[in-house]
Amino acid sequence: MEQVLTISTTWGTNDPTKATIPFHLARGAKQNGVDARIVLVGDSTDLIRSGVADTVRGKGVPPMREVLDFARENKIPIHV
């Protein structure tokens, strides 16, 4: 059976720091050889709309655009 780390979130643009955390976790997992997927529910679905990632920047974390691009480039599935 395939093992995949599933990271689910409902945080959207109203809290940019919390909104980016699932993407940071998935990036860290991938960089350490762990398969991951991200599940977006509710408000978090706005994060993958065109142009939105460019406006989301949390405190003390890389910008949303950076971690979203990493997810796409490394084929981390994003389920909506």
N, CA and C atoms as a LAMMPS dump frame, in Angstrom:
ITEM: TIMESTEP
0
ITEM: NUMBER OF ATOMS
240
ITEM: BOX BOUNDS ff ff ff
-5.0000000000000000e+02 5.0000000000000000e+02
-5.0000000000000000e+02 5.0000000000000000e+02
-5.0000000000000000e+02 5.0000000000000000e+02
ITEM: ATOMS id mol type element x y z
1 1 1 N 0.835 -1.177 0
2 1 2 C 0 0 0
3 1 3 C 0.887 1.25 0
4 2 1 N 0.543 2.179 -0.864
5 2 2 C 1.28 3.426 -0.969
6 2 3 C 1.001 4.305 0.252
7 3 1 N 2.047 4.904 0.798
8 3 2 C 1.876 5.806 1.929
9 3 3 C 2.114 7.241 1.466
10 4 1 N 1.134 8.096 1.734
11 4 2 C 1.203 9.492 1.334
12 4 3 C 0.763 10.344 2.516
13 5 1 N 1.544 11.36 2.823
14 5 2 C 1.178 12.315 3.853
15 5 3 C 0.104 13.226 3.275
16 6 1 N -1.076 13.229 3.881
17 6 2 C -2.165 14.09 3.426
18 6 3 C -2.282 15.27 4.38
19 7 1 N -2.195 16.465 3.811
20 7 2 C -2.272 17.69 4.602
21 7 3 C -3.512 18.441 4.15
22 8 1 N -4.435 18.649 5.073
23 8 2 C -5.704 19.294 4.761
24 8 3 C -5.786 20.639 5.468
25 9 1 N -6.405 21.61 4.81
26 9 2 C -6.548 22.932 5.408
27 9 3 C -7.826 23.62 4.955
28 10 1 N -8.29 24.524 5.795
29 10 2 C -9.416 25.383 5.438
30 10 3 C -9.015 26.858 5.486
31 11 1 N -7.77 27.143 5.887
32 11 2 C -7.328 28.538 6.017
33 11 3 C -7.113 29.155 4.644
34 12 1 N -7.639 30.357 4.473
35 12 2 C -7.507 31.069 3.205
36 12 3 C -6.747 32.364 3.366
37 13 1 N -7.043 33.304 2.51
38 13 2 C -6.315 34.574 2.457
39 13 3 C -6.512 35.443 3.696
40 14 1 N -7.53 35.146 4.506
41 14 2 C -7.767 35.944 5.715
42 14 3 C -6.682 35.734 6.774
43 15 1 N -5.908 34.655 6.677
44 15 2 C -4.763 34.427 7.567
45 15 3 C -3.619 33.861 6.727
46 16 1 N -2.829 34.738 6.104
47 16 2 C -1.798 34.307 5.173
48 16 3 C -0.76 33.361 5.776
49 17 1 N -0.435 33.539 7.043
50 17 2 C 0.55 32.656 7.665
51 17 3 C 0.02 31.237 7.748
52 18 1 N -1.179 31.07 8.284
53 18 2 C -1.77 29.734 8.4
54 18 3 C -2.087 29.14 7.03
55 19 1 N -2.416 29.98 6.064
56 19 2 C -2.753 29.496 4.727
57 19 3 C -1.562 28.837 4.035
58 20 1 N -0.36 29.327 4.302
59 20 2 C 0.814 28.782 3.616
60 20 3 C 1.414 27.565 4.314
61 21 1 N 1.092 27.35 5.573
62 21 2 C 1.716 26.262 6.336
63 21 3 C 1.561 24.887 5.68
64 22 1 N 0.393 24.494 5.178
65 22 2 C 0.289 23.179 4.54
66 22 3 C 1.253 23.014 3.357
67 23 1 N 1.487 24.089 2.634
68 23 2 C 2.394 24.042 1.497
69 23 3 C 3.846 23.916 1.964
70 24 1 N 4.175 24.557 3.082
71 24 2 C 5.519 24.412 3.664
72 24 3 C 5.731 22.985 4.152
73 25 1 N 4.723 22.421 4.797
74 25 2 C 4.826 21.036 5.272
75 25 3 C 5.008 20.065 4.106
76 26 1 N 4.25 20.266 3.04
77 26 2 C 4.369 19.388 1.868
78 26 3 C 5.742 19.533 1.221
79 27 1 N 6.253 20.754 1.168
80 27 2 C 7.59 20.969 0.597
81 27 3 C 8.645 20.256 1.427
82 28 1 N 8.563 20.402 2.742
83 28 2 C 9.517 19.731 3.625
84 28 3 C 9.445 18.221 3.5
85 29 1 N 8.229 17.701 3.396
86 29 2 C 8.065 16.255 3.228
87 29 3 C 8.726 15.796 1.941
88 30 1 N 8.433 16.485 0.845
89 30 2 C 8.978 16.115 -0.464
90 30 3 C 10.503 16.178 -0.453
91 31 1 N 11.052 17.218 0.17
92 31 2 C 12.502 17.375 0.236
93 31 3 C 13.166 16.271 1.056
94 32 1 N 12.383 15.602 1.894
95 32 2 C 12.898 14.511 2.717
96 32 3 C 12.45 13.14 2.227
97 33 1 N 11.97 13.085 0.993
98 33 2 C 11.634 11.814 0.378
99 33 3 C 10.283 11.239 0.748
100 34 1 N 9.415 12.05 1.323
101 34 2 C 8.081 11.602 1.719
102 34 3 C 7.062 12.14 0.715
103 35 1 N 6.249 11.26 0.14
104 35 2 C 5.19 11.704 -0.761
105 35 3 C 4.12 12.422 0.039
106 36 1 N 3.617 13.521 -0.514
107 36 2 C 2.601 14.307 0.178
108 36 3 C 1.553 14.763 -0.819
109 37 1 N 0.395 15.101 -0.293
110 37 2 C -0.654 15.733 -1.083
111 37 3 C -1.321 16.775 -0.194
112 38 1 N -1.912 17.775 -0.835
113 38 2 C -2.569 18.865 -0.12
114 38 3 C -4.05 18.833 -0.485
115 39 1 N -4.901 18.965 0.53
116 39 2 C -6.343 19.008 0.314
117 39 3 C -6.84 20.374 0.772
118 40 1 N -7.415 21.127 -0.153
119 40 2 C -7.947 22.456 0.142
120 40 3 C -9.465 22.381 0.263
121 41 1 N -9.987 22.94 1.355
122 41 2 C -11.419 22.909 1.629
123 41 3 C -11.862 24.318 2.031
124 42 1 N -13.064 24.684 1.667
125 42 2 C -13.622 25.966 2.09
126 42 3 C -12.807 27.151 1.593
127 43 1 N -12.476 28.068 2.514
128 43 2 C -11.774 29.295 2.158
129 43 3 C -10.422 29.047 1.489
130 44 1 N -9.781 27.932 1.796
131 44 2 C -8.446 27.676 1.24
132 44 3 C -8.468 27.437 -0.267
133 45 1 N -9.629 27.127 -0.837
134 45 2 C -9.691 26.879 -2.278
135 45 3 C -9.343 28.13 -3.084
136 46 1 N -9.514 29.304 -2.496
137 46 2 C -9.168 30.547 -3.192
138 46 3 C -7.671 30.656 -3.462
139 47 1 N -6.852 29.938 -2.693
140 47 2 C -5.405 30.074 -2.794
141 47 3 C -4.851 29.689 -4.161
142 48 1 N -5.543 28.844 -4.892
143 48 2 C -5.015 28.419 -6.187
144 48 3 C -5.683 29.138 -7.36
145 49 1 N -6.493 30.134 -7.053
146 49 2 C -7.08 30.941 -8.122
147 49 3 C -5.987 31.808 -8.732
148 50 1 N -6.114 32.077 -9.979
149 50 2 C -5.123 32.862 -10.71
150 50 3 C -4.828 34.19 -10.015
151 51 1 N -3.554 34.439 -9.728
152 51 2 C -3.121 35.697 -9.148
153 51 3 C -3.186 35.794 -7.633
154 52 1 N -3.943 34.932 -6.984
155 52 2 C -4.117 35.018 -5.531
156 52 3 C -2.814 34.727 -4.792
157 53 1 N -2.077 33.724 -5.227
158 53 2 C -0.839 33.343 -4.537
159 53 3 C 0.163 34.496 -4.483
160 54 1 N 0.108 35.378 -5.461
161 54 2 C 1.026 36.518 -5.481
162 54 3 C 0.726 37.521 -4.376
163 55 1 N -0.474 37.479 -3.813
164 55 2 C -0.881 38.447 -2.791
165 55 3 C -0.787 37.901 -1.367
166 56 1 N -0.488 36.605 -1.219
167 56 2 C -0.484 35.966 0.098
168 56 3 C 0.945 35.87 0.612
169 57 1 N 1.192 36.577 1.71
170 57 2 C 2.527 36.578 2.301
171 57 3 C 2.38 36.577 3.82
172 58 1 N 2.673 35.431 4.432
173 58 2 C 2.576 35.301 5.88
174 58 3 C 3.786 35.881 6.584
175 59 1 N 3.718 35.908 7.893
176 59 2 C 4.817 36.436 8.705
177 59 3 C 5.815 35.315 9.006
178 60 1 N 7.08 35.567 8.696
179 60 2 C 8.131 34.621 9.038
180 60 3 C 8.185 33.363 8.19
181 61 1 N 7.475 33.359 7.071
182 61 2 C 7.465 32.201 6.175
183 61 3 C 7.663 32.697 4.741
184 62 1 N 8.193 31.844 3.861
185 62 2 C 8.328 32.249 2.46
186 62 3 C 6.953 32.57 1.849
187 63 1 N 6.925 33.378 0.806
188 63 2 C 5.647 33.74 0.18
189 63 3 C 4.913 32.538 -0.422
190 64 1 N 3.613 32.658 -0.473
191 64 2 C 2.764 31.602 -1.008
192 64 3 C 3.175 31.217 -2.43
193 65 1 N 3.5 32.201 -3.259
194 65 2 C 3.873 31.919 -4.647
195 65 3 C 5.039 30.931 -4.687
196 66 1 N 6.017 31.101 -3.816
197 66 2 C 7.205 30.235 -3.802
198 66 3 C 6.845 28.781 -3.486
199 67 1 N 6.038 28.567 -2.446
200 67 2 C 5.718 27.19 -2.059
201 67 3 C 4.684 26.554 -2.998
202 68 1 N 3.802 27.366 -3.566
203 68 2 C 2.856 26.841 -4.551
204 68 3 C 3.599 26.408 -5.809
205 69 1 N 4.541 27.221 -6.262
206 69 2 C 5.342 26.845 -7.428
207 69 3 C 6.129 25.567 -7.161
208 70 1 N 6.678 25.431 -5.952
209 70 2 C 7.404 24.211 -5.6
210 70 3 C 6.479 23.002 -5.697
211 71 1 N 5.272 23.138 -5.177
212 71 2 C 4.31 22.03 -5.215
213 71 3 C 4.009 21.63 -6.66
214 72 1 N 3.793 22.599 -7.497
215 72 2 C 3.477 22.312 -8.902
216 72 3 C 4.678 21.694 -9.626
217 73 1 N 5.857 22.272 -9.425
218 73 2 C 7.063 21.779 -10.093
219 73 3 C 7.43 20.362 -9.66
220 74 1 N 7.088 20.018 -8.419
221 74 2 C 7.442 18.695 -7.883
222 74 3 C 6.259 17.736 -7.877
223 75 1 N 5.21 18.121 -8.6
224 75 2 C 4.033 17.257 -8.786
225 75 3 C 3.399 16.792 -7.484
226 76 1 N 3.331 17.721 -6.521
227 76 2 C 2.607 17.438 -5.283
228 76 3 C 1.129 17.666 -5.599
229 77 1 N 0.309 16.635 -5.507
230 77 2 C -1.108 16.796 -5.842
231 77 3 C -1.808 17.789 -4.911
232 78 1 N -2.627 18.637 -5.505
233 78 2 C -3.445 19.573 -4.747
234 78 3 C -4.895 19.265 -5.089
235 79 1 N -5.636 18.812 -4.084
236 79 2 C -7.041 18.438 -4.272
237 79 3 C -7.943 19.552 -3.748
238 80 1 N -8.969 19.856 -4.505
239 80 2 C -9.912 20.898 -4.104
240 80 3 C -11.282 20.27 -3.957
